[in-house]
Amino acid sequence: MRNSLPTYFLIICIVLIPIFNKGIWAQRSAAELISSIQPPRGKVPFPDGITHVVLKGQYLYVTNHWAGLQVVDIKDITHPQEVAFLPTRDEAGQTILTDRYAFLSNYQDGVQVFDIEEPGNVKKISRIQTPGNALWVDYNSPYLYVALGDSGFAIYEVSNVENPSLVSRIKVGEWVQQLDYSENLLYLAAKKGGLIIFDVSNPSSPQKLAQFRTGFNTMKIQVEQPYAYIADGPGGLLIMNVENPKFPLKVSRVSQVGFVGDLHKVGSYAYLANRDVGLQIVNVNDPEKPFIESYYPTNDKAYGVFKEDIYVYLAANTSTLILRHNNAPRLTPLEDQHLLENTPFTLQLEAVEPDGDPILFQALNLPEGATFDEQTGVVHWTPTYEQAGTYPNIIFRVIEQTQSRLSSSDTISFLVENVNRYPDLP
């Protein structure tokens, strides 16, 4: 994190992946910058260290590795405003939120517990002194699960946050970087140890079920049954089938360049924080055939990512970036059009804009005499008696009016049939 690069510069990146469907061609999606948040001036010892971000309501909770927890009001997404800052004494790792509390992993200082009922007046409640360096926390009432690096993991009963009690502590024999609780199972991201699964249905006596060494550097796991989505360091994104937790199976991997240290899987996408690339957006609609759909390059290391609604929040070392995952408009497929000479013809284009962005239509290679309204997408033409024939390669396009200008298009032909004219009377 030291030797950080200069502040980011605005880049909008679009991956052009065609979708062919009866001539339809469409850009998939783009990530575009909306705003950014800087570390609190005068309150942090270094200009970098933003490693984790999580959202609750209209408030963004940003973990600064060197300094603590920053609370930001994003009601106006274009002008985020800091409302609180909670300093910590040791290195801060990550924060998880409940209805009322924030638990922050704080390395040698264990886990810090904050009352966030009033985001603008956050109060420290207690500190959990862990039997090892607290790197990551997860919560499932009434238990808190803590990743402890080379000290394994610990489980705490925290129904009384002012007096939490240690339930169990397990030495795994591997470095536990992160963990994810799901349905009485605890999934450990164990770096070189890969994926490790424990049964924690009895929190006082967790039982190891399986271990899968990925061959890379397992940093983060998110389980959405029956799959586990794994940020695997230089191994990119790994997808595992964990339906049978005793026998996890590799499904697929997406790996290009860089180091994927964090991810957030939402809907059909996995959002990757790649330290060497920036934000990568992977389409995982078919877990067996995932592919990178788009990306947003940052000018600094991307450490953490969180996605909600149409926005992506990226912890990018020297700033927190708020981006929009923008989907392309979809033009309704068209068929070749059959016309008659000297007969008025009208064609109405239709399109769907998933994000509600304003759109314009475009037409290329229309025959002479045809008119087109780019606002309404309506074509008018009355072919003359001299215009019978085929008019190929007519392109219709819908373009969203955003910075990324995503579009989709269709190519058709106009086929004009000859019509016999009435003979001229003498």
N, C-alpha and C positions, 0 to 999 in steps of 0.2 A: 504494500500500500504506500510505502514511502516512494519518493521520486515520481510523484504523480505527474501526469501530462497536463498541458494547459486546459482551461475550461473548454467544454465541448463546443462544437460549431454545428449549426443547424444543417442537417441533411435529411432529406426525405428519400427513402429507398423503396423501390418497387421491384419486385421480382415478376418478370413477365412469363407467366405459365399459361399457355393457351388451353382453353376448354373447347373441344370440338364437339358440336352437336348440331347436325344438319347445317353446317356452315357457320355456327356461332363461334366467335373467338372472344375470350374475356380474360382480363387481368384478374388474378386471384384476389390479392389484398395488398395493403401497404401499412406501414407504421409511420405516423407523422407526429411531429413534436407539437404539443399544445403549450406547455410552460415548463419551468424548472424551479427548483427550490435549492437555495444555497445553505450551507451550514450556518448556524447562528454566529454572527460576527462578534468577536471578542469573547466567545464562550467556549471555543474549541481550541486545543493547542496546535492542531495541524489543519491544513486546508483540505485534507482528504479524509477517508475513513468511513464513508457512507456505504454500509454493507447489507442492510436489510430494511424492508419496508412492508407494512401491512396496513390495511384500511378497515375502519369501522365507522359506518355511517358517513358523515361528511368530514371525518378527521383521519388524517394520514399520520401514522406513527413510524418515524424514521430512526433506525438504530445507527448511531455513529460509533464506530469501533473504538475511537480514542476518547470519546467524551460522554456519551450517554444517549438519552432518548429525546427526540424532537417531535413535538405535536404540531401539526399543520392543518388549518381549516381550508378545505378545498371546495367550499360551497360554490365559489366562483372559480371554476377549474382553470381559467386563464390567469387568475391573479391569486395564487395561494398565499395564505398569511399564517405565519408562525404564531401560535397562541400559548405555547409552553415549552420549556426545556428543562429536562431533569438530568443533571450531571451524575456521572458514576466515577468511582475511584479507580476501577480496573477496566480492562478491555471488555467492551460490550459486544455480545455476539448476535443475538436475535431476540425478538419480542413476540409473544403470543398473547392474544386478547380474549377475555371472556366477556360476559355481559357487563361486568363492573370492574374487573381487574386486568392489569397488564403484568405479565411475568417476563422479566428480562434476564437472559443468561449473561452473567457478569464475570466469567472466568474465575479467578481466585476468590472473588467476592461472592461466589455462589449465585443465587437467584434473587433479584430485587423484585419486590412486589409493590405495585402502585395502584391506588384507587383512581380510576379514570371516569367516575360517574360525571364529573364536571371536567371536560377536556381542557378547559382554560385554567383550571385550578387543580392540577394533578397533585396527589399527595402520596408520599412514600408511606407504606403501611408496615412492611417488615422486610427482613432479609433471611433467606434460607442458606445457611452455611453448608455447602455440599461437601461430600468426602472426595473431592476431586474438582478439577476445573470445569465449571459449567459452560458448555459450548452451545447447547440447544435445548429448548423445552417444548413439550407438547402437553395438551390438557384434555382430559375426559373426566368430567365430574364424578367423584370428588378427588381424582388423582392427578398429580403432576408428574410427568416423566422427564427425566433430565439426562442428556448425553454428557458423559464425563471424560471424553477422550480416552487416554490409556487406563483410566480408572473404571471403565465400563459404563453402566447406567444406574440410575437410582429412581425409586418410585416414592412419592410423598403423598400423604393424605392431607388435603388442603381445604377441607370444608370450613375450617377456622384458619383464615389466612394469617392471622396474627400469631397463631401457635401451630404451625404445620408439624407433622410428625413423619419421620422416616419409616416407610413400610418395608422396603427391601433395597439392597444394593447388590448388583451382580457384576463381577469381573468377567469380562468376555474373552480376554486374551487378544483382542484387537482394539484398534483405535476407533472409538465410537464418535463420529463427527456429528451425526444428526439422527433423529428417530421420528417415526410416524405411527400413531396409534390408530387401529382400525379393527373393530369387532373382536375385542379380547385378544388381539394379536399386536405385537410391537415389532415394527420393521426397523432395523438398524442400518444406517449407512456407515459402513466400517472402513472407508477408504480402501486400503490395499486388501482388507478382509472381505470386501464386496458387500453383498446383501446377507443379513443374518435375521432370522425370524424367531421370536420368542412368543410362547403362549403365556399371557399375563391374566388369564381368567381368575387365577388366584394371585393377586398382587404381592402377597407375602412370599410366594414361592414360584417365580417365573421359570418356565421350562423351555430350553432351546429345542426348536423343531428342525431347523435347516440352516445351511449356509451355502451361498453361491458366490464364488469368487469370479468377479467380472473380468479380471485381467487388467483393469485400469485403476481408477481412483474414485470410488463411490462417495459422493459428497452429499447427495440429497435424494430422498425417496418420498414419493407421494402415491398412496394407494387409492385406487378407485376400482373396486372389484369388477371383474376378476384380474385386473392388471395392476402392476406396480410400474410407475414411471420413474426412471432413475437418471439423475444428473451424474454422469460417470466421468467427470474430469475430461482428460484428453480423448476418452471413449465416446464423447457426445451424449446423446440420448439413448438409453437402453430401455426397452419395454419387456417386462417379464409377465408371464401368466402365473399368478399366485393363488389360483382357485384351490389347489391342494397345497397348503402351506408347508407340508413336509417335503414336497417335490416341486419347487419353483422351476419354471421352464422359460428359457429365452424365446422371445417371440420375434423381435427385430431390433435393429440398431440404426440410428442416424448419426453419422460421424463424418465431419469434413475437416475443419481446422479449429484450433483454439482449445479452451478449457472451459467446460460447462460445469459451473459450481452450484447453480440453483435452477429451479424450475417451478412453474405453477401450471398445472393442467386444468383447463376449464373448457367444458363442452368438447368440441372437435379439435381443439388446439392444445399444444404444449408450448408454453412460453419459456424460453431458455435464456438465462443470464450467462453469456459466454464472455469470459474475462478478456479474450483477445479479439473478439468480433463485435460484441454489443448484444443487442436483442435479436434472437432468432425465433421465428414463429413457425412451428412444425405442425402440419396437418396430420392428426392421428385418428381421423375418422375411421380408417381401416388400420388397426394396430399392427397388422402384418405388413403393411406397405406405407409407413409414414414417409413424409417428404417435407423438406424445408420450403415453405410457401413464400415467406418474405423475411426481411431482416432490417434492422436499423443500426447502422454502425455508430458507435460512440467514440469520442476522442479520449476516453479514459476507460478504466476497467469496469465492466458490469459485474457486480457481485450478487445482487438480489433482485427478484422480480415478483410482482403481485398483479393479478388481473381481476377486474370487476367491471361488469357492464361492458362498455366499449373502450374503456381506458386501461392502459398498461402503465404501471408505476415501476420505474427502474432505478435501483440503487446503483449509481454509476460513480462511486468513489468520491469525486469532488462535488457532485450535485445529484439531486433526485430529479429524474426526468419524468414528466407526465406525457404520455403518448396516446394516440388514438389508434386502435387497430381498425383500420378502415377497409371495408369490403366493397368490391366493385359492384356497380349497378348491373342488372341483368336485362338484356334486351330480349323480349319475347321472340322466339324463333319465327322466321318468315318462310313462306313458300314462294316459288317462282310465280309471277303474276301474269295472267292472261288478259289481254286487252283487245278492244276492237277499234279500228280506225273511226275517227269522228264521233267517238262515244266518250263522254266525260268519265274519268277514272279518279278514285280517291283511295288512298292508303293511309291508315292511321297506325303509327308505330306505338308500341306499348313497352314499358319497362318497369322494373321493380328496383328501388334503391333501398337495400337492407338497413342502412344507417340513417335514412331520412334526409340525405344531403340533396341540395338543389341539383338539377340535371339540365343538360341541353342535348338536343339531338343534332346529328350531322348526316348529310347525304353527299355522296361522291359519285360522279359519273352518271348523273341523271341525263336522260335524253333532252334534246333541244325542245324548249317550250314547257318543260315540266317546272313546277314551282314547289318550294319546300319551306315550311315554317319550322325553324329550329327550336322555338319555344314549345309548340304543340306536337311536333313530330308528324305533321300531316303533309302528304304529297298530293298535289293536284296536277292532272295532265289530261288533255284531250288530244290524242294523236291525230295528225292530219291524214288526208288520203294518200299522202306520199311517204308515210312513216311506218308502213308495215315492215315487219322483220323482228330479229332478235337483238336485244340490247343486254349483253352480258356484263358481269363484273360491276353491278350497281351495289355500292356499299352503304349500309346504314349503320350508324353508330350512336350510342348513348354515352355521354361523358359527364361525370360528376364534377360540380364546380367547387373543388377543393384544391389544396396545394398539390396533392398527388395526382389529380385528374385521372383517376381510374376510369376504365371504359370497357365496353363490350360491343361487338359488332356482328353483323351478318351480311353475307354477300349473296345476292340473288340475280335473276334475269327478268326483264320485261319481255314478254312475247306478244307482239302486236299482230293480229290477224287482219288480212286484207278484207275490205268490205266493198262490194261492187256499188258504184255510184249510179244514181238514176241517169238515164241518158238525157242529154240536153235536147230540149224541144226546138224545132226549127222556128 
